[in-house]
Amino acid sequence: MEHKTASADEQEDGAAGEASGGLDARVGRIVRHTLADQVYGDLKEILLAGRAAPGERFTLRGLASAIGTSAMPVREAVSRLVAENALEVLPNRAVRVPLMPRARFQELRLIRCSLEGLATEIAVREATDVEVAEVERFERLFAAERDKPAPDGAVAMCHNKDLHFALYRAAHLPTLFQMIEGLWLQIGPVLNLDFRAGPERVRQGEAHIRHAAIVAALKARDPEAARVALVADIWSAGDFILSRDVLPD
């Protein structure tokens, strides 16, 4: 029986083809995961900043079309956010920002006061001068928006989120920051019921007073005063949202 042995050139061509095919597949997976991470990051920012309201719906296909990508990375990103209780998939396969029951909102408010209060106390001790200046910068941006004749609630919400997160990031505790971020993924959309209640709410609310107190305590390196101001900020916004009686039982 005659056995044929492939030539060196044939072996090299075959190996190159196999390697090329393997690399193509691996690059494809990397690109897909990179896109999924990007979509996840974009969606997460929308939820954190309160740019989506409770009950708001969208489809995977519609979102993929808006982003200009295939459905696969969108599906992966949405699955991650569903696992984090930030989104939910309905029986008709539409995706929705969850409604927030009143009792759950009150529970999350208590947890936020504890975790965000802790992060604030530590940040006062650990923040660099650059980080203090960053928190103060967002406080000024928020105040400037509030002082406009017709402040934009969406812009105020973004500055509010940026101020809080700059403060918590300055604690230099990644695990604590991740836990707070998880809470904000759920609570961010509900803040629409505060900041987007109308320009007068932005102007007449107490957030600017609490923010100024936080910055003053941060610059004075007074952890207790900073925590008191932070908790008052969370509690005051929560009381207003609850007073509107729009959260389901």
HELIX and SHEET records of a PDB file:
HELIX    1   1 ALA A    8  LEU A   48  1                                  41    
HELIX    2   2 LEU A   60  ILE A   67  1                                   8    
HELIX    3   3 ALA A   71  ALA A   83  1                                  13    
HELIX    4   4 ARG A  102  GLU A  126  1                                  25    
HELIX    5   5 ASP A  129  ARG A  146  1                                  18    
HELIX    6   6 GLY A  153  ARG A  169  1                                  17    
HELIX    7   7 PRO A  174  ILE A  187  1                                  14    
HELIX    8   8 GLY A  188  LEU A  191  5                                   4    
HELIX    9   9 ASN A  192  PHE A  195  1                                   4    
HELIX   10  10 PRO A  199  GLN A  204  1                                   6    
HELIX   11  11 ALA A  207  ALA A  220  1                                  14    
HELIX   12  12 PRO A  223  SER A  243  1                                  21    
SHEET    1   A 3 ARG A  57  PHE A  58  0                                        
SHEET    2   A 3 VAL A  95  ARG A  96 -1                                        
SHEET    3   A 3 GLU A  88  VAL A  89 -1                                        
END                                                                             
